Amino acid sequence: MQKTEKMNKNVLNLLLFLSLSLTAVAQLKKGVVSYDVTFSSDKEEMAMVSTMMAGSKMIMSFMPGKSRTDISMGMLGNVSTISDSKTKKTLTLTEMMGTKNAVESKIESTESKPNDQTIEITNETKTIAGYNCTKANVTTADGNTLVIWFTKDIVAFTQGQNYMNSKIPGFPMEMTIVQDGLTIEFKATSVETKVDKKLFKQSIPEGYEIKTEEEMKSMGGQ
């Protein structure tokens, strides 16, 4: 039971990192991109986590200088990340295992160092949700791998960008992440050109407890 709970927290930490990264990338002109999210693993203990994550979704909403990523993780919980280039702040809201936490941070603190990853832009292409995409391979300093299919037809806003912006010249439409025996796949299913401005308010909802980034890492066993 404790092992499964720790794995759940590790998955949450991974998705928190991903949502922060994608929020920076998602600062586009205007729109909403919806993704299906699937989890798989050959390991028995991780397969249990995959079952709990069944039906996961991600929605990325954006307008000039503002962005929001909402990840629904099946039975495990939800993570929402709201970023604003004017305030240079990011608000992350997590709802997991009956607890609601809010973390406020500077956009710069979510950016990864350029030397932390090795990125290869390939010549492979395919169409995703109607957009022409190119494949990029990413290897992190700790050996984890990501495959990102990006499109140049959606132009990213440059302020508050992280390694995905500077090294990958486009917007992510499909991603495959392999970490600790768990494979997470994100695939865009639709793109909308309208978005509600109210989504980008950085106010903390009632019932959420304010935590620091260090406290959240501690809760995740890091």
N, C-alpha and C positions, 0 to 999 in steps of 0.2 A: 504493500500500500504506500509506504513512504517512498519507495523507488519510483512508483508511478507518479506520485505527486511531484517528485523532483524533476522527472521528465517533463511533466506538464509545465512546470515553471521554466525549464530550459527552452521549451517551445515558445512560451510567452516571451522570453527574453529575445529569442531570435526574431519573432514577429514585431516586437517593439523596435528592434534595430532596423528591420526592413521598412516598417511604416515611417520611421524618421527619414530614412534614405529616400523613400519614394515620395514623401511629401516635398522634399527639396526639389526632386526631379519634376514633380507635378505642377510646378508653378507656371502654367501655360496661359494662353489668352483667355479661353472660356470653354467649359465643357464638363462632361462626366463620362468616365470610362468604368465599365463594370467588368469584373473578372470572376471566373470560377476558380476555386482553390481546392486542390486535392493533396492528400497526404498518403504516403505509402512507405513501407519498410519490410525488409526480409526478416528483421529481428522480431521475435515474439512479443517482447515487452513494448517495442515501439509500435507494433501492429495494433495494440490496445489503444494507444494514443491516436492512431490513424482512424480507428472506429469512432472515437469520441469527437474527432474533427470532421466527420462526414457532413457534407452540405455546406461547407465553409464558403464564404463569399468575400470579395473586396470591392469597394467602390472608391474611386479617386475623383474628387470634385475640384475644379480649379477655375480661377479667373486672374487677371493681371495682379501679380504681387501677393496672391493669397491661394492657399491650397488646403485640401482636407483629404485624409485617407481613413476609411472606415473598414475594419476587418472584423467579420463575424466568424468565430472559430467553433462552430457547432455547439457541442455541449460545454466546451471549456469556458467561453466568454467572448468579450468584445474589446477591441482596441480602436480608439479614434485619435488621430493626430491632426491638429490644426496649426498651420504655419502662416505667419504674416511678415512680409518683407519690410514693411514700414516700422513695425515695432521690433523687428528682428527677434521675435520670440516664437516658440513652439509650445503648444499646450497638448499634452498627451493624457487621455482619459482611458483608464482600464477598468473593466468590470469582469472579475474572475473569481470563481469559487465563493460567491456571496460577498465579496469585498469590492468597494469602488474607490479608486485612487486617482488623483490628478497630479501631474508633474509639469511645472513650468520651466522652460530652459531657453537658452539663447540659441538661435539658429546655428551659429558658428560651432557650438559644442556638439552638434549632431554630425558634423562633417568628419569624414575619415581622412587620415593623412595620405598624401599621394603615393607614398612608398609602401602602403599597407596592402596593395593589390597589384596583381599582374593582369593586364587587360589585353586581349587579342580581338581585333575587329576582323571578321572573316568576310569571304565573298559570297557566303550562302545567303539566299533570300527566300522569303515566302510571304503569302498574304494572310493577315490576321484581322478579322473584323472589318475587312474591306481596305486595309492599309498595307502598303508594301513595307516589309520589314527586313532588316539585316541582322545576322547573328553575331553576338559577341561572347567570348569566353572569359570568365573572371576567376582568378585564383587568389584567395586571401592569404595573409601572412601565416595563418595557422593551418593552411592546407585545405580549407573548405572551397568548394567550387560552385560557381553560378553560371548558368547559360541565360543570356538576355537577348531577346529579339526586340529590336527597337525600330521605330519609324521616324523618318525625317519630315514627314508630312504634318506632324504635330510639333510646333516649335516651342521649346522650353524657355521659360523665363530664367534669366541668368543669375539674379541675386539670390544669395543663400544656397548656392549649389554645393553639392558634395562630389565625391569621386565619380559618381555616375554621370553627372553633368559634364565635368571637365574632360573625361576620357571617353565617354560614350555619347556620340553626337546625335542624340535623338531621345524619343519618349518610349519607355518600356511597354510593350504590348503582350509579351509572354516571358516568364522567368521560371527557371528550374534551379532550386537550391538543394544541395546535398550537404548535410551536416550530421555527424554522429549517427550515421545509419538511417537517418530519416530524409526522405525526398519530398520536397514541397514544390508544387507546380501551380503557377498563376497563369491564366490565359484569358485575355480580353474577349468578351463576348459581344459587347456593344459600345458605341460611342455616341453621346448626345452633345448637342451644341448649346443647350440652355442649362443654367444652373441658378439655384436660389442663393442670393447673397447672405441670407441669414445663417447659412451653414458655416460661415467663416468667423462667427463671433467667438472670441476667446474668453468667454465667461465660464466659470466653473459651475456646473449644475448642482442643485441642492442634493445633499447626501453623499457627496464625494469628499474624501479626506485628502488634504494636500500633503504630498510627500516630496522629498528631494530625490534627485537622480541616484544619489548614493544609497538612500533608504530602499529604493526600488530594486537596485542591484543586490542589496543585502537580502531582500525578501526572495530573490530568485536564486539564492545560494551562491552568488558570485563573490 
